[in-house]
Amino acid sequence: MAKTKTTFFCQSCGTQFPKWQGQCSSCKEWNTIVEEIVQKEEKRNWKQTSSKKTANIPLPVSEIEINKEHRIHTHNNELNNVLGGGLVPGSVTLLGGEPGIGKSTLLLQIALEMQQQVLYVSGEESQSQIKMRAERLQNKNSNCLILTETNTQNIFKNIENLDPDILVIDSIQTLHTNQIDASPGTVSQIKETTAELIKFAKETATPVLVIGHINKEGTIAGPKILEHMVDVVLQFEGDRNHTYRILRSQKNRFGSTAELGIYEMLGTGLREVTNPSEILISEKDSDLSGTAIAATLEGMRPLMIEVQALVSTAVYGTPQRSSTGYNLKRLNMILAVLEKRAGFRLGAKDVFLNITGGIQVADPAIDLAVVSAILSSNDDEAIPQNYTFAAEIGLAGEIRPVNRIDQRIAEAEKLGFDKIFISKFNKYKKDNLGIQVVCVSKIEEIYALLF
């Protein structure tokens, strides 16, 4: 009879304690420590039979051979770009996101589009429910096999019989293993089931895609070690009231984390958005005050986004400062610069800022567009729709240069803009440009040129 041991885990951060206590000393959360029974016995491989594996020997760095990395294309260009070119054999990818954002739809759509054999394991929905979603996606792929199971031992028995090329798990919080006597979703079960999936992926060179739930703080539920164990962590973001979704990479052992993919949620599934600038710039019949177009970058992809500002006299005693999609502290800093350095009296006025499209922007290059939109709304004078901006604002009121300005200029030229305002300290290629580049150094100069 195997020896059993009772341990205490924090459900928030996964820290283990020898006895119960009210507050976790690691994450400082209260009442998150619960008792779990861990069955100590010899861990078996994901297969029931023992596999013969040659032992690794240490090698000098100079003698290690580098094999060319083979990637499996998913027939989804946005996901391929985020992953760095496709799925790496033997990799474990974790996809997180809010409930109802479209995680299951995205992975089922990818599974139906793959030419390789895919085993889609669902612990949340029945086969008939998945069939209804597949019919809505209008894709009838016979290479995608659906399995509704939560026990990892039964899943691996089916894997041995089917030998799939790709494995999809929906979701990791629903799985449980017989190795541990604990409920599904607990810290010990998530750690053990993930370890079994990683062992299977590495030994068979099979890519594994895993869906993870998130908690109320917006992070992936379960122990933080879950994100350390997997190879790739993807975050699926967006507002359920809007149709657009953004796929970001938070961790990628095989590529850059600067890429992002943009999708549009339709009745027939997720549509890839190849030109995001068109959806982020709203159509208007006439020029409106308080709007400016910024040339920003998300990873390696240039985007043209619309910045909207509203400046009005404060009705209540304290002026309101509100921003959507833009850092509120940075907005307050820019307003202080306009007040102190440029002489604009905005201290007694309400200022509201919005980035269209429901996206979050952290690129400081949109500072000049924010300033222009605020001044446009303050004077109630419209900025021409064919003007765009790409510069950072300093605390002294100076207009600072930004990186990769040539890529921003090329994107603005491609989309038909006539003028782009940048810092005069930026170095850029001046040959054969179909757009006028206006270099400025202070806020007063941009105000004189626009108004």
Summary of the structure (lengths in Angstrom):
residues: 451
radius of gyration: 26.4
end to end distance: 83.6
largest distance: 84.2
contacts: 1411
relative contact order: 0.09
helix: 27%
strand: 29%
